[in-house]
């Protein structure tokens, strides 16, 4: 049985029933082989259905670092799980100086673990990709679309053994450059601690994950308090 790439792969066992030359296989042998094949298939299905939830991201998409502490670029992040996009989002009263899209991706293993548990496992890697927003092109008359230029990349990584608070932020000058870690005093850390919905991440902006966190009751106390104090309709 083959699933989509973002959901993993379960191999299929194939059994061959021997056939004697010029003679049909005796019915009781064919029936026995068929029963064995069905039993094996059921066992394989049950093993998959009852497998434990993912609790750590796999090494093929886990964070990797240079000797000086820089983070190596996650070059295949566009093959990961897409979470959401925003346009001109700003956490301060002043708008940004230019119009941009923000696209968020997360490594597939971490996504599957979140779906199962409502929170993020160790070695989670979240990529925020900023792209230019264009309005004039082809037949477009209104609104914006994303251009080909990547304006910036930031990564939010969970690496409990490496960072005291469990998470760290990295800034990448280009998609192929190594990332520089933000110092612990950078405002992004306190902002995420005080306002993030789940485990210092802005799950409130990810429409497919917020219902999961609500169902599994993993929303942070700070977020719930902030939501309760928000004016109606906001």
N, C-alpha and C positions, 0 to 999 in steps of 0.2 A: 504494500500500500504506500503510495508516494504522496506526501503532503507538500504544500508550498514551502519555499525555502525559509520564510520567516517563522514556520511552525515545526521545522525539523523533518527528519526522514526516518521512516521505519522500513527496514528491509523486508522483502518477501521471500519466504522459503518456497522453492519449487521442487516438487517430487516427480520422478519419472516412473511410470509403471511399465515394467518390461513386457514385451510382446514376443512370444515364441514365433519363429519363422513358420509361416503358412498355417499357424494354429492360433486360435483365440485363447487368451489368458483365461484359465478357469474362473468361473463367476465368484467363488468364495475368496480367491486371491485378489481379484479386482475390487471386491467389496471391502476386504480388509485394508487394502492400500488406500482406498478412498476414505475410510474411517480414520486411518492414521493421519492423512493429510488434513482432514477436518479438525481433528484434535490438535494438531500442531498449529493450525491457523487460529483456533480459539485461544490456545495458550499464548500465542504471540500477541493477539489482540488484548487479552487480559493483562499481560505484562506491561503493555503500553498504557492502557487505561489507568492502571493502578501504580504507575511509576511515581516516585516522590517528586515534589515540586523542586524546580531549580533553585538553588540557594547561592550559587556563585557563577559568574559569567565564565565562559570557556576561554581558553588561552588564545584562540584564533582571533578574537576581537578584544581581548583584555588590554589594558593600558601598558605601553612599553616606554622606557625612558633611556635617555642618553646618560653617559657617565657623569655629566655635570648637573643632572637633575631635570634637564629639559624633557618635555614629552615628545615622543616621536609622533609624527602626523598619522592620524587614522585615515589612510588614503582611500579606503574602500567604504567610507561611511555612507555614501549614497546608495549602497546596497543593503543598508540596515533598515530598521523599522522607522518609517516616517510618523511623527507624532502630530505636528501642527505647523501652521505658518501664521505670522503676524505681520502687520504692515504699520510702520511708524509707531510701534509701541515704545513707550517711555515710562520709566518709573519715577520720573521727576515732573514737576509742573511745566517745565519748559520743553517744547517739542524739539525733536532732532533737527539738525541743520539741513538734512536732505531726506528724500523719500526712499525707504528701503524695505525689503521683505526680510523677515527672519524665518528660516526653516530649521526645524528641530528634528534630529534623528537620535536613536538610541540603539546600542548593540542588541542583536536579536535575543541572546541568552538572557540579558537583563530584562528585556521586555516580557519574555515568557514567564520569568520569575515574578514580575510585578503582577501579571495577570493572575497568577496562582496565589500570591500572598498579599498583594496590595501595597507592597513596599519594594525598595530597591536592594538587590544583593551587592555584596562586595564585588569590585571590579566592574561596576556599571560605568559606561562611558556615554555621555550625552553631548552631542555636537550641535552648536548653534551656528548656522551658516547665514551670513548677511549677503544679500544680492541686491543689485540696483533695481529700482522700480521704474519702468518705462510706461509712457502713455501713448506715444506715437509710434506706430509700426503696423505694417500690413493693413488689415481692414479694421483695426481697432479704432473706435470713435470715443469711447468713454472708459473710465476706470484705468487700472494699472495691470501690467504683466511683468514677469520677472525677466531681467536681462541676463546675458551670459557672463557678466563680470561678477566675480566673487569679491565683495567689499571687505570681508573679514570673517574670521573663524574663531570661535571660543569653545572651549571644552570644559565640561563639569564632570569630574571623575571621582568615583568613590574607591578609595584605596586605604582601608582601615589601618593596615600595618605601616603605611608610609606617612600619613598625615594625622596629626593629633585629633582634629575634629572629624576625621573620616573622609571628608571631601576636600577637593581643591579645584581652583579655576585656572585655566591656561589660556593664553592669548597667542594666536598664530598669525604671523605677518602674511602668510600665503598658505595655500593648501599643501604645499610640499615642504614648508619650513618647519623646524622644530618649534614647539610651543614653550613660552616662558610662563612660569607659574606666577600668579598674583600673590603678593605678600599677604599674610594672615590679617593685616590691618586694613586691607582694601575693603571699601564699603559693600562690595557684592556679598561678602560673607555674612555680615550682620543683617543685610537686607533679606537674604534667603532664610536665615534663621528666624527672623521676626515675621515673615509674611508667607513663606512657602507652605503649600498645602500638605506635602508629604516628604518627610526626610530631607528637608532643605531644598526641595525641587518644586518648581511652579506647576504642579499637576493641575491646578485650577485652570490653566490655559491649554490643557491637553484634553479635548472633548471625549476621546475614547477611553481615557484612564480615570478621569474624575469619578464616573459612576462606579468603577471598580473599587476605588478608595472609599467611597461612601458606603458601598455594600459591605466591605471588609472592615470598616470602622478604623481606618489607619490615618485619617486626617489629623493633622497636628492640633493641639489645644490652642496655639496662637492663631491659627487660621480660623478655627471654629469661633473663637472669641471675636475676631475681626469681622467675620461674616455676620455674627449676631448683632454687632454694633453698627453695621452698615445701614444707611437710610433705605427705606423700601424702594424697590425698583432698581437698585444698583447692584 
